[in-house]
């Protein structure tokens, strides 16, 4: 981490520590949009750190984006920060300007297709996209349709609200000849750009969440006492098997962050990652290792309390 990234990390940590309270999370779970928090994040330049300055971003890299997204996962920030980053990347790499406000992307589920049609009044979008993250809250939606990246405004779709297990919006959006505000060929993007970039930012969020859980676990086993001493001093608990998943996932996620964009005019059938990254489904092996460790931890806890 260089000096500027250290400053970025300190800035985002300080902001989330001050602003992201339990009360704010609970109000967001009830459907209240945290507008003041979004404004603070956007005004601080934390929503577009990897976007070129010419497109309204911070001129940094995906390494900078990782810092922000991991912090968002660590603090459970109820905002579409990762979705905005991915949407802005799609627009920027296709030569389109990035609008202000929260963004999201569609479609996000395999097999779903949207269509564009042109007539004398311009281009129009039609189709249905399900489980769109933060669909009702986004000011604009960036869609991939007919090998085009297109931008449509809020209110152009019929919204069927839904939630995920974290009580975050995962909505169905239906467009019927909605006006397209801007569009460009998607030739500069890798094939499967939305799911691959989505996996990238979700992995970063997971890394941040695991970092928080690890810190809470270490705190608990240091403070909780059994038989007159901290439970963390028992050999069954004082083991590295509980400590490596979060740090390893964090390190691997950072190493997989794309350091360069695909060359304009080409399509790559792989995710926006360094060339040294193995060609496998992002996160699958790490999730399996984390699940195995969690099961091991559960067995250990049962033995210690029985």
C-alpha distance (Angstrom), angle and dihedral (degrees) to the residues before:
residue distance angle dihedral
X1 . . .
X2 3.80 . .
X3 3.80 126.6 .
X4 3.80 95.4 -90.9
X5 3.79 91.8 49.0
X6 3.81 89.9 50.3
X7 3.80 89.0 53.8
X8 3.81 89.9 47.6
X9 3.80 91.2 50.6
X10 3.80 92.1 49.2
X11 3.80 91.3 47.6
X12 3.80 96.4 50.9
X13 3.80 92.8 42.4
X14 3.79 91.7 51.6
X15 3.81 92.4 47.0
X16 3.80 95.0 49.3
X17 3.80 92.5 43.2
X18 3.80 90.6 54.8
X19 3.80 99.6 38.6
X20 3.81 109.9 28.5
X21 3.79 104.0 78.3
X22 3.77 130.6 163.6
X23 3.79 88.9 -108.8
X24 3.81 90.6 55.6
X25 3.80 91.8 50.0
X26 3.78 92.0 49.4
X27 3.80 92.9 49.1
X28 3.81 89.8 49.7
X29 3.81 89.5 51.9
X30 3.80 87.5 56.1
X31 3.80 90.8 54.7
X32 3.80 102.8 -95.4
X33 3.80 112.6 139.2
X34 3.86 111.0 -131.2
X35 3.78 93.9 -133.6
X36 3.82 97.0 165.8
X37 3.79 91.1 52.8
X38 3.80 92.4 48.4
X39 3.79 91.3 51.1
X40 3.80 91.1 50.4
X41 3.81 91.8 49.3
X42 3.81 93.8 46.5
X43 3.80 94.9 44.1
X44 3.79 88.6 50.6
X45 3.81 90.2 58.1
X46 3.80 92.5 -117.3
X47 3.81 98.8 128.4
X48 3.83 98.5 62.1
X49 3.81 107.2 28.0
X50 3.82 94.5 139.2
X51 3.80 96.6 45.4
X52 3.85 118.7 100.8
X53 3.78 115.9 -101.1
X54 3.80 89.4 -121.1
X55 3.81 87.7 64.8
X56 3.78 94.6 46.8
X57 3.80 98.2 -92.8
X58 3.77 136.0 118.2
X59 3.80 96.3 -96.6
X60 3.81 92.7 -124.8
X61 3.78 133.5 119.8
X62 3.79 138.8 -101.7
X63 3.80 86.3 -90.9
X64 3.81 86.8 67.5
X65 3.79 90.8 46.2
X66 3.80 89.2 52.4
X67 3.80 91.0 58.1
X68 3.80 91.8 54.9
X69 3.81 96.9 42.2
X70 3.81 93.6 46.7
X71 3.80 89.5 51.2
X72 3.81 89.3 49.6
X73 3.80 88.6 55.0
X74 3.79 92.5 45.4
X75 3.81 92.0 53.9
X76 3.84 95.9 34.9
X77 3.81 90.5 -124.4
X78 3.84 110.2 -163.1
X79 3.81 95.6 -140.6
X80 3.84 134.6 100.8
X81 3.79 93.3 -115.0
X82 3.85 96.0 138.0
X83 3.81 91.6 44.2
X84 3.80 91.0 50.9
X85 3.80 90.6 50.9
X86 3.80 93.0 51.1
X87 3.82 93.0 45.2
X88 3.80 91.4 48.5
X89 3.82 90.5 49.5
X90 3.81 91.1 53.1
X91 3.80 91.5 51.2
X92 3.78 96.3 42.3
X93 3.79 96.3 48.2
X94 3.81 89.3 51.7
X95 3.80 92.8 51.6
X96 3.79 97.0 -104.7
X97 3.80 126.7 133.4
X98 3.79 118.0 -109.0
X99 3.82 114.9 -126.0
X100 3.77 122.8 -143.0
X101 3.77 123.2 -106.5
X102 3.80 132.4 51.7
X103 3.80 116.2 -36.2
X104 3.77 135.3 -167.4
X105 3.80 137.2 -176.5
X106 3.80 137.1 -126.2
X107 2.94 148.3 -124.4
X108 3.79 99.3 26.9
X109 3.81 101.3 164.4
X110 3.77 125.8 79.6
X111 3.77 115.1 -103.1
X112 3.79 97.4 21.8
X113 3.80 116.3 123.7
X114 3.78 133.5 -171.1
X115 3.81 124.7 -163.5
X116 3.79 135.2 -144.6
X117 3.79 124.3 -151.2
X118 3.80 128.3 -174.0
X119 3.76 129.2 -152.1
X120 3.77 138.0 151.7
X121 3.80 92.5 -67.5
X122 3.80 95.3 52.2
X123 3.78 136.7 -97.4
X124 3.79 124.8 -28.1
X125 3.78 133.0 -163.9
X126 3.80 125.7 -141.3
X127 3.78 133.5 175.5
X128 3.78 144.0 70.4
X129 3.81 127.7 -86.9
X130 3.80 120.3 -172.0
X131 3.81 131.4 -156.0
X132 3.79 92.6 18.8
X133 3.82 107.3 175.3
X134 3.80 112.4 -117.9
X135 3.80 90.3 -10.4
X136 3.81 95.5 156.3
X137 3.82 93.2 46.9
X138 3.81 99.8 46.6
X139 3.78 117.9 104.5
X140 3.82 89.9 -154.3
X141 3.79 135.3 13.9
X142 3.80 122.3 -143.9
X143 3.80 111.2 -151.2
X144 3.78 136.6 -174.0
X145 3.79 110.4 -140.4
X146 3.80 131.8 156.4
X147 3.82 92.1 -9.5
X148 3.80 89.7 -54.4
X149 3.79 132.6 113.3
X150 3.79 108.0 -137.4
X151 3.80 134.6 -176.6
X152 3.80 121.2 -145.5
X153 3.77 128.6 178.5
X154 3.76 131.9 -118.0
X155 3.77 113.4 -89.1
X156 3.79 93.4 34.3
X157 3.80 92.7 101.1
X158 3.77 135.0 60.5
X159 3.81 106.1 -117.8
X160 3.79 126.6 -145.3
X161 3.82 103.8 -173.0
X162 3.77 122.1 -137.7
X163 3.81 137.2 158.6
X164 3.78 139.1 -140.2
X165 3.81 124.9 -135.5
X166 3.81 89.9 -84.2
X167 3.84 88.7 56.7
X168 3.80 91.0 -113.2
X169 3.82 119.8 141.7
X170 3.79 115.0 -89.6
X171 3.78 100.8 169.6
X172 3.77 137.8 178.6
X173 3.81 112.0 -123.7
X174 3.80 120.7 -163.6
X175 3.81 121.5 -169.6
X176 3.79 125.4 -166.7
X177 3.79 109.6 -172.1
X178 3.80 92.2 -37.5
X179 3.78 115.6 -177.1
X180 3.80 113.9 -101.3
X181 3.80 112.3 -138.3
X182 3.81 96.0 -164.0
X183 3.80 137.5 -7.6
X184 3.79 139.9 -180.0
X185 3.81 137.6 172.9
X186 3.81 113.4 -83.3
X187 3.79 93.8 -139.3
X188 3.82 92.1 118.4
X189 3.80 91.9 59.9
X190 3.80 129.2 83.4
X191 3.78 118.2 -112.3
X192 3.79 110.7 -88.7
X193 3.78 91.2 20.4
X194 3.81 97.7 162.9
X195 3.83 99.5 49.8
X196 3.80 93.0 41.0
X197 3.79 95.9 48.0
X198 3.80 88.6 41.6
X199 3.80 90.7 54.9
X200 3.79 89.0 49.7
X201 3.80 95.7 55.1
X202 3.82 93.4 39.4
X203 3.81 89.0 54.4
X204 3.79 89.0 53.0
X205 3.81 90.3 50.5
X206 3.79 90.0 49.5
X207 3.79 90.3 50.8
X208 3.79 90.3 53.9
X209 3.79 92.3 46.6
X210 3.80 91.6 49.1
X211 3.78 90.2 49.5
X212 3.81 89.2 56.4
X213 3.81 92.3 46.8
X214 3.79 90.8 49.4
X215 3.81 91.5 52.0
X216 3.81 90.9 48.6
X217 3.81 91.1 48.5
X218 3.80 93.0 50.8
X219 3.79 89.8 47.7
X220 3.80 92.4 49.7
X221 3.80 96.6 49.1
X222 3.80 89.4 46.2
X223 3.82 94.3 52.2
X224 3.82 102.8 32.7
X225 3.81 112.2 86.6
X226 3.78 130.8 -159.1
X227 3.78 126.2 175.3
X228 3.77 89.7 4.4
X229 3.81 99.3 -54.7
X230 3.79 140.7 73.8
X231 3.79 111.8 -79.0
X232 3.79 89.2 -132.0
X233 3.79 88.6 71.6
X234 3.81 92.1 64.9
X235 3.78 113.4 100.2
X236 3.79 92.9 -130.6
X237 3.80 90.6 61.2
X238 3.78 101.9 28.3
X239 3.78 93.5 77.8
X240 3.77 134.2 122.5
X241 3.81 90.8 -128.0
X242 3.82 89.1 86.7
X243 3.79 95.4 44.8
X244 3.77 107.7 51.8
X245 3.86 105.4 60.8
X246 3.81 97.4 70.9
X247 3.79 96.2 42.6
X248 3.78 93.5 42.6
X249 3.80 93.8 48.5
X250 3.79 89.1 47.3
X251 3.79 91.9 51.2
X252 3.81 94.7 45.3
X253 3.80 92.7 46.0
X254 3.79 90.4 52.7
X255 3.80 92.1 48.4
X256 3.81 90.6 51.6
X257 3.79 94.1 52.8
X258 3.82 109.1 116.4
X259 3.79 112.6 -106.6
X260 3.80 94.4 -172.6
X261 3.77 136.5 32.5
X262 3.80 123.2 -121.2
X263 3.77 114.5 -91.3
X264 3.79 112.3 -94.5
X265 3.79 113.5 -103.2
X266 3.81 95.8 28.6
X267 3.76 134.1 94.4
X268 3.76 120.3 -147.0
X269 3.78 123.7 -161.9
X270 3.77 93.5 -143.0
X271 3.77 138.5 71.3
X272 3.82 124.5 -86.0
X273 3.80 94.4 -92.5
X274 3.82 137.2 121.2
X275 3.79 114.3 -75.3
X276 3.79 90.7 -114.0
X277 3.82 92.2 63.5
X278 3.83 113.1 109.0
X279 3.79 116.2 -110.5
X280 3.77 100.2 -114.8
X281 3.77 138.1 113.6
X282 3.83 106.7 -70.0
X283 3.78 115.2 -108.9
X284 3.83 99.1 -3.7
X285 3.80 97.7 113.8
X286 3.80 92.6 40.8
X287 3.80 92.7 50.7
X288 3.82 89.4 51.4
X289 3.81 91.0 51.2
X290 3.80 91.5 48.1
X291 3.81 91.6 49.3
X292 3.81 91.0 49.8
X293 3.79 90.8 50.2
X294 3.80 91.0 48.9
X295 3.81 90.7 52.8
X296 3.81 89.7 49.1
X297 3.79 90.5 49.7
X298 3.80 90.8 50.4
X299 3.81 91.4 52.7
X300 3.80 90.7 48.2
X301 3.82 91.5 50.2
X302 3.82 90.8 49.9
X303 3.81 91.8 52.7
X304 3.81 92.7 48.8
X305 3.81 95.0 49.9
X306 3.79 98.6 40.2
